Amino acid sequence: MNKRRPFQKALMAIAAISYLAGMGCGVAAFYFGKGSGDPIAASLMASVVFFAGVGIVLQVIGSTNLPNLKIER
């Protein structure tokens, strides 16, 4: 049984927010972009890659079964 810790649940929520931000940047790049040489469209597409990468990493951390590393005394 996979028991998630509270910080893992928070990371899953932040990953979802990151995915939404990436989609928002993609829509904005499509809306504001005038061509492939437009610096605004390029920066927005770079933001899409960044937010997608952050979302993937946080989702993997949030869904992993982490061991208990607490030292028992």
TAGISUL-V91039 format. One record per residue. SS is DSSP state (H for helix, E for strand, C for the rest). Layout:
ss
SS
SS
This chain:
ss
C
C
C
C
C
H
H
H
H
H
H
H
H
H
H
H
H
H
H
H
H
H
H
H
H
H
H
H
H
H
H
H
C
C
C
C
C
C
H
H
H
H
H
H
H
H
H
H
H
H
H
H
H
H
H
H
H
H
H
H
H
H
H
C
C
C
C
C
C
C
C
C
C
